[in-house]
Amino acid sequence: MNSLAKIESALPLPITVDDILAARTRIAGSIVKTPTLISQTLSTMLGCKVYLKFENLQFTAAYKERGALNRLLQLDDAAKAKGVIAASAGNHAQGLAYHGKRLGVPVTIVMPTTTPTVKVTQTQGHGATVVQYGEKFDDAYAHARLLEVEQGLTFIHPFDEPDIMAGQGTVALEMLEDAPEIDTLIIPIGGGGLFSGMATAARAMKPDIRLVGVQAELYPSMYDFIKGADLACDGDTLAEGIAVKQPGELTRRFVERLADDVLLVDERRLEEALSLLLQIEKTVVEGAGAAGLAALLTYRDQFVGRNVGLILTGGNIDTRLLANVLLRDLARSGRLARLRIILQDRPGALFHVAKIFDQEAVNILELAHQRIFTNLPAKGLSLDVECETRDRAHLQRLIAALGEAGYEVAPIEVA
């Protein structure tokens, strides 16, 4: 442990459970008390009891408005009149904009240029002034701090402020009151504000509870700090809501002291988790909102037999991106496939192939012939067939039938 870490470990944490209880009283009536429900299907699938906290049912579809409102309510009159500014990839922005408009506080939000359109338009729809700057959160953050000084605004940090953390901690109060049997919480970490607040509340309510943080593999900033690692921190992640390159100076102290572990999840697991939540729970989440389930899918052996609480932190996902994720999941499961079949370029060739698809009860969605850009002989062609099957076993039966008929066939796989 270096000297800075030693000093930090000796300092009292910036909030206590009393701050979180006060925040709950302060924001009561203006925040949705979202349900905590057991998922029978996920529990059976994963070998543990899985409880879901549906924070995607907040008015702005994310837990972030808890902390934003708690902070706004404690501004003095002069600060309220002048206005506030924040840097956000979206959910903090929407929470601040929505409650700022309700309270008559002008709100300016600086967003990365890569922020999903749905988050930009929704934030503007709540009455905020949106400035887009830079590709990453850190770029937007630096620009917001510049505007803070230039325009005399109050900066409200998305995660590294005590009032923000206290507001987010109310999520844990509700979860453990509604489902006191929960013995493990898996909490997504970007900057660490949600973990800091929830861990503080949970430890006070259940000192022996297991607290696990989860980060996207492409943005392991808190993981690097806790584990003493030096993993690269960059890339296009589905979980842009937790794509933070630098953990908070305050929040890292909470994670260091209160986390039992911090886990990483890859993009494929994030996609799988998002798809499962839509298919099984009929609920839409964004990538960051699926991170807890992604961790449970990846490290399921660590949680067998436990009562695990997951927080569906947000539901603001671009509809085109959601469609892509769902289609990719269908492809990976074998229900949607693209096959490349080598044919001779002669009349009736396509008819004979189509007969096999008919015999195997496989639906053809799209066909594409390729005669020119191929290394096949001039009388040969490749046929790409996009098709729909019941499952992977059904797809394998189709491929076997094509092979038995003398066709060279290969699936075009999704990464």
N, C-alpha and C positions, 0 to 999 in steps of 0.2 A: 504494500500500500504506500503510495507516494505521500508527500507532506500535505498536499492539497486535500487528498482524500481523507487523511487523518483529521485534518481540521474540520472538514465537512461532517465526518462521522461523529464528531463531538458536539456539533451544533444541534439545538432542538429543531424538530421539523416545523415548518412554517404554519401548519394547520393541525388542529386536533379534531376529535369527533364532535366536540362542542361547536366548533365552527360549522361543521356539516349539518348538525341539528338546527343551528340558527339559520343556515341557508335554506333548509327545508321549510321552515316557518315563513321565511321571507318570500319564497317563490310560490308557495302553496296557492292554488287557485288559478295560476297563470301557466302552469306546466301540467301536461297530461301524466297522470299516475299510470304508467303503462303496465300491462299484465306480465306476470312471470308464469309461464306454463310449461308443463312437462311435455316432451316430445316422445310419445310412445315408440314411434317408428325408429327415430334416431337412437333411442335408448337400446332397443333390441339390436340394431345394426352394430352399435359400438361397444356393447357390453358394459355400459354404465348408465346411470340415470341422467338424462340430459334435460336441463331446465333452460328455457329461452326467455330472455328479457327483451320484449319487443319495443326497443327505443326507436325503431323505424316508424312507430305510430305517433310520435310527437307531431305537432302541427307542421314543423319544418322538416320532419322525417329524420331527426337525429337528436342525440342526447345533448349536443353542444349548447342548445338554448338554455339549459339549466345554469351552466356557469356564466353564460353571457348575461342572463337576467339578474343573477345574483350580483354581478359586478355593476351593472347599470343602476340597480336600485340603491347602491351605496355612493354614487357620485353626488357631489355638492351641486347646488343650483347653477353656479357659474359654469361648471364643467358640462352640465346637461345642456345649457344654452349654447355653448360654443360648439359642442359636438364631439364625437369619438371617431377613432380610426383604428383599423385592424388589418392585418395580413392574414389571408385564409385561402385554403384550397376549396372552400365552399360551405361546409356545414357550420363552422363558427360564424362565418359571414352571414348566413341566413338567420341564425339564431339572434345575432346582434341586430341585424336589420329589422327583423320582425318585431322584436321587443323594443328596439329603439323607436320605431314608428308608433307603437302603442303608447310609449311614454313621452313622445314628443322630443326625442333626442336625435339630432342629425347624425347620420352614420355614413362614413366613407370606408370602402373596402378595397384593398389592393389585392388582386388575385393573379396567380401565374397565368401566362397566356395559354397554358396547356389545360386549364381547368375545364371540365366537361361543360358544354353549353347549357345543360339543364340547370347547373348550379349558378351560372352567371345570370341567366334570365330570371331564375327564381329570386335571387338576391336583389336584382333590380326591381322585380315585382313587389318586393317588400318595402320599396322606397329608398333604398340605399344608393349612393353614388359609387359606381364601380370603376376602378382604374385597373387595367390589366398591364402587368409589367413582369418581364423575365419568364424563364421556363420553369423554374423551381420555386418552392416556397421560400427558400433563403433569399432569392432575388427580390421577390415581392416584399418580404419582411424588411430588407434594407431600404427599399423605396418608401415603404410606409413610415419608417422611422424618420426619414428625411421630410416627408410631408407633415408629420406630427409637429416638427419644429417650425417649419415654414408657415403652417396655418394655425398654430396654437391649439391643436386638438389633443384630446386625451387618448393615449394609445391603450388598447385593451388586447393583451396578449392572448393567443388562442389556447395556451396551456401553462405558461410559466408564471402564473400569478396566484396567490393564495385564495382570492375570492373565486377565481375560475375553478380551481381544484376543489374547493369546498362545495360549489354548486354541482360539480360532476359526482362528487361523493354521495349525493342523495340517491343515485342509482343503486348503490349497494345497500343503503338503508331499506329501500323498497324491496329489493330482491330477497334479502335475508329475513325480512318480516313476513313476506308472502310465502317463502319456501325455506324455513329455518333448518331443514335437513341438508341444505347445500353445504358440502364440506370442501369444495374446490371452486375457485373462480378462475376462468381463463379470460384475460383482459387484453384487448388490442392496445398496442403502444405505438404512437407516432412520436409526439413530443413528450408524452407521459402524464398529461393532466388528468385523464380519466383514471389511469392506474393509481396515481397519487391519491386522489380523492376516495376512490373505491377501496383501496387497500387500507387507508386510514380508518374508514368506517368499519370495514369488515374485521380488521384486527381487534377493534374495540368491542365489537359485538360477539366475535368468535375467535379468541386468541389462537386456537389451533387450526384455523382454516388454512388451506393451501392456496397460495396466490401465485399464479403463473402469468407472465406477460408474453405476448406474441407479437412478432414483427414480420413484415414482408422481407423475404430473403434479399431482395434488391436494396432495401433500406434498413440495414441492421445497426443503426446508430446507437441505440440504447444497449443492444446486445454487445456491441464492441466495447462500450464503456464498462458494462458489468463483468464481461468475460475477459477483459484485457486483450481483445482481439483487434485485428486491423483489416476487416473485410471491406471490400469496395462498397460504396454507397451511392448508387446511381442506376438509372434505367427507367423504362416505361413499365410501371407496375399497375395491375388492375386495382390495387389498393392505394390509390393516390391520396386518400384521406389520411394515411399514416406514412406517407412518403416524406419523412423529415430527416435531413442530413445531420442535424445537430440536436441532441437531447437538451431539454431545459436544464438550466443551472440549478433550479430548485427541484424539479421533478426527478432528476437523477438521484438525488439524495433519498427520496421516497423509495424508488425502485431498488436502490442498493441495500437499503435496510429492511424492506418489507417483502420483496419478491423472493419466492422460493426458487424460481427459475425464470429464464427468458428463453423462448423458443423461436425458431425461424420457420417460415412456411414458404414454399415456392409457388410460382404462378399457376401451375397446373392444379395444385390443391385448392388454391383460392377459387379458381374457376369451378372445380368440382363442388366445393362447399356452397357457392352461390347457386349453382344449379340444383343441388339437393334441397336447399331451403325453399326454392320456388316450387319444386316438384312435390316435396313432402309436406311442407308447412304452408304452401300457397302464399308465401310472403316474399316481397322483393327487397333485397339488400344490395348495397354497393360492395365493392371489393373489400374495403376495410371492415364493413359490417359482417362479412363472412369469415374474418380472420380467426376468430375463436373456434369455429367449427373446423376450419382448415387445420388448425393445430391438433384438434381432437382426432381428425382423420389421419394425420401424419404420425402422431405419437400415441396411438390408441392404447398401446400396452401400458403406458404410464397411468392411465386413468380407469382401467378395468375395475369394476366394483364400486367406484366412487360416485358421489352425487355432485355432478358438475354443472355449474352455472355459466352460461354463455350470454354475452350481451350483443344483440343485433344492433350495432351502434348507429347505423344510418341506412336510408333507403334511396338516396339520391344518385341514381345511376343513369347514364345516357342510354336511351332506348335502343339505339343502334348497337352500342357496345353490349348491352344485355342480350340482344338477338344473336350477336356473334358468339358470345359465351355459350348460350344454350345450344346453338347449332354445332359448335365444336364439341360440346359434351355428348350430343347425339352421335357424332362421328366416332368419338373415342369408345362409346359403348357398343358400337356396331349397328346401331339403329339407323344411321345415315352413313352411306359409304360411297366412295368413288372407285370404280374398278377400271383398270386399263386392260383392254382385250385386244389381242393381235388377230386381225382378219385378213383374208384374201379379198382384193378389190374386185368383186364379181357380183352380178345380180343375185339377190336372195340372201346374201351374207348376213345382213342385219336382221332379216326375217328369222333366220335359223337361231340366231342368238336370242332374239326377243322371245321365241318359243320356250327357251329354257327358263327365262325369267318368269314367264307365265306359268310354266309347270311348277316352279318353286314358290309361286305366289308372292313374288317380289315386285314392288311398285317401282317403275322407272320414272324418275323425275326429270332428267336432262340427259341429252346425248351430245357428244362432240367428236366429229371425225377429224383425223389428222393424216393427210396424205403428203404434205410438202415438207414440214419441219420434222423429219424423222429419219433415222438411219436404216429403216426397213427397205427392202427391195422396192422397185417402182410399182410392182403389182401388189404390194402389201399396204396395209393401213392400220393405224391404231384407233381404237374406239374407246373414248372415256364415257362411262356410264355412271351417272349419279343416281342412286337408288335408295329405297327405304325398306328396311327389314324389321322384324320383330325384336331381334336381339342378335348378339354375336354368333350364337350357335346357328341361327337361321342364315346369317351371312356366310358362315363357313360351309353350310350345306349347298348354297348357291355356287360358291367358288369350286367346290368339289364336283358339282354337276357340270359346270363349264369345262373343268379339266377332263372329266370323263368323256366329254363330247369332242375332245381334241383341241380345245382352245388354250392358248397361252394367256394366262390371266394373272394380274397382280393388283393388290389394293394400293391406293394412294393414301398413305397414313397421315393423320393429323399429329403434330408434335405434342 
